[in-house]
Amino acid sequence: MNQKNIVRILIALVLAAGLYFGFRYFTKPQTAVGTKTVTLIFIDTEGNQIDKKTVKSNAELLSELLLELKSSDFEVTLSGSASDPYGRSIETLGDYTTEDWAVGPWWVYDSDNNKECLEAGYCTGVDFLPIHDGDIFTFTFTDSFE
């Protein structure tokens, strides 16, 4: 390869990297800074409320809040990588764990008052979902999407 081709390739790589990181910067969720009070409701496969937690936190994303809940009496496990296109999945909350990802049951969640969930019509991945003061999230352990 001659020197001009190497320079062109390097310029293209630098431009591609700049576009990638610029896109990531400008599309990251706008988070709320400061202490927030968030309510988390947990529902089992039978539709029964198994737990409800109202927590104060400085977490900015739902994944951060969930990991703050992890303690000796409340297990939280997220699987995958936060850098995956959809972020991590909830594997365990409390005593309920997804044993088989092919058949479930799985943890799903929704909110009737989170701004981003309402605007999109669904809640995004836990690693991308900003939380706000007063948010209420319902986590359901289910093997169906009816």
C-alpha positions as CSV (number, residue, x, y, z in Angstrom):
1,M,0.0,0.0,0.0
2,N,1.2,3.5,-0.7
3,Q,1.3,6.2,1.8
4,K,-1.8,8.1,0.4
5,N,-4.0,5.0,0.9
6,I,-2.8,4.6,4.4
7,V,-3.6,8.2,5.2
8,R,-7.0,7.9,3.6
9,I,-7.8,4.8,5.7
10,L,-6.7,6.5,8.9
11,I,-8.8,9.5,8.1
12,A,-11.8,7.3,7.4
13,L,-11.3,5.4,10.7
14,V,-11.0,8.6,12.7
15,L,-14.1,10.0,11.1
16,A,-16.0,6.8,11.7
17,A,-14.9,6.7,15.4
18,G,-15.9,10.4,15.7
19,L,-19.3,9.8,14.3
20,Y,-19.9,6.7,16.5
21,F,-18.9,8.5,19.7
22,G,-20.8,11.6,18.7
23,F,-23.9,9.6,18.1
24,R,-23.6,7.8,21.4
25,Y,-23.1,11.1,23.2
26,F,-26.1,12.9,21.7
27,T,-28.4,9.9,22.0
28,K,-27.7,9.0,25.6
29,P,-30.7,9.5,27.9
30,Q,-31.1,12.7,29.8
31,T,-30.9,11.8,33.4
32,A,-32.2,13.6,36.5
33,V,-29.4,14.4,39.0
34,G,-30.1,14.4,42.8
35,T,-32.1,12.4,45.3
36,K,-35.2,10.8,44.0
37,T,-37.9,8.7,45.7
38,V,-38.9,5.8,43.5
39,T,-41.5,3.0,44.2
40,L,-40.9,-0.5,43.0
41,I,-43.7,-3.1,43.0
42,F,-42.9,-6.8,42.5
43,I,-45.6,-9.2,41.1
44,D,-45.3,-13.0,40.9
45,T,-46.4,-15.3,38.1
46,E,-49.8,-15.7,39.8
47,G,-50.4,-11.9,39.8
48,N,-49.8,-11.5,43.6
49,Q,-47.8,-8.6,44.9
50,I,-44.7,-10.2,46.6
51,D,-42.9,-7.0,47.6
52,K,-43.0,-3.2,47.4
53,K,-40.1,-1.0,48.1
54,T,-40.0,2.8,48.2
55,V,-36.4,3.9,48.1
56,K,-34.5,7.2,48.1
57,S,-31.6,7.2,45.7
58,N,-29.2,9.3,43.8
59,A,-29.2,6.7,41.0
60,E,-29.8,8.1,37.5
61,L,-30.7,4.9,35.7
62,L,-33.0,2.0,36.6
63,S,-30.1,-0.4,36.5
64,E,-28.2,1.6,39.1
65,L,-31.2,1.7,41.4
66,L,-31.8,-2.0,41.1
67,L,-28.2,-2.8,41.9
68,E,-28.4,-0.5,45.0
69,L,-31.2,-2.7,46.3
70,K,-28.9,-5.7,46.3
71,S,-28.5,-6.9,49.8
72,S,-28.4,-10.0,52.0
73,D,-32.2,-10.2,52.0
74,F,-32.9,-9.0,48.4
75,E,-30.9,-10.5,45.5
76,V,-30.5,-8.6,42.3
77,T,-28.8,-10.1,39.2
78,L,-28.5,-8.5,35.8
79,S,-27.3,-10.6,32.9
80,G,-25.5,-9.5,29.8
81,S,-23.5,-6.3,29.4
82,A,-24.5,-2.7,29.9
83,S,-22.9,-1.9,26.5
84,D,-25.1,-4.4,24.7
85,P,-27.6,-2.7,22.2
86,Y,-30.5,-3.2,24.7
87,G,-28.4,-3.3,27.8
88,R,-28.7,-6.0,30.5
89,S,-31.7,-8.2,31.3
90,I,-33.1,-8.7,34.8
91,E,-32.2,-12.3,35.8
92,T,-33.0,-12.3,39.6
93,L,-35.1,-10.0,41.8
94,G,-35.6,-11.3,45.4
95,D,-36.3,-15.0,45.4
96,Y,-37.4,-15.2,41.7
97,T,-34.8,-16.1,39.1
98,T,-35.2,-16.8,35.4
99,E,-33.9,-20.4,35.0
100,D,-34.4,-20.9,31.3
101,W,-34.4,-17.8,29.0
102,A,-36.1,-19.9,26.2
103,V,-39.3,-20.7,28.2
104,G,-39.3,-18.2,31.1
105,P,-40.7,-17.0,33.4
106,W,-38.8,-13.6,32.9
107,W,-38.9,-10.3,34.7
108,V,-40.6,-7.6,32.7
109,Y,-41.4,-4.1,34.0
110,D,-43.5,-1.1,33.2
111,S,-44.4,2.4,34.5
112,D,-47.5,4.4,34.3
113,N,-45.7,7.6,35.2
114,N,-42.1,7.5,34.0
115,K,-41.7,10.2,31.4
116,E,-39.6,8.1,29.0
117,C,-41.8,5.0,29.2
118,L,-44.9,7.2,28.5
119,E,-43.3,9.0,25.6
120,A,-42.0,5.8,23.9
121,G,-45.1,3.7,24.8
122,Y,-42.8,1.2,26.5
123,C,-39.9,1.2,29.0
124,T,-36.5,0.8,27.4
125,G,-33.7,-1.4,28.8
126,V,-32.7,-0.9,32.5
127,D,-29.3,0.5,31.4
128,F,-30.9,3.2,29.4
129,L,-34.0,4.2,31.4
130,P,-33.6,7.4,33.4
131,I,-35.5,7.5,36.7
132,H,-37.2,10.6,38.1
133,D,-38.5,11.6,41.5
134,G,-41.9,10.0,42.1
135,D,-41.5,7.2,39.5
136,I,-43.4,4.0,40.1
137,F,-42.2,0.8,38.4
138,T,-44.1,-2.5,38.4
139,F,-41.9,-5.6,37.9
140,T,-43.8,-8.8,36.9
141,F,-42.4,-12.3,36.8
142,T,-44.2,-13.9,33.9
143,D,-44.0,-16.6,31.3
144,S,-46.4,-14.9,28.8
145,F,-46.8,-11.6,27.1
146,E,-50.6,-11.4,27.0
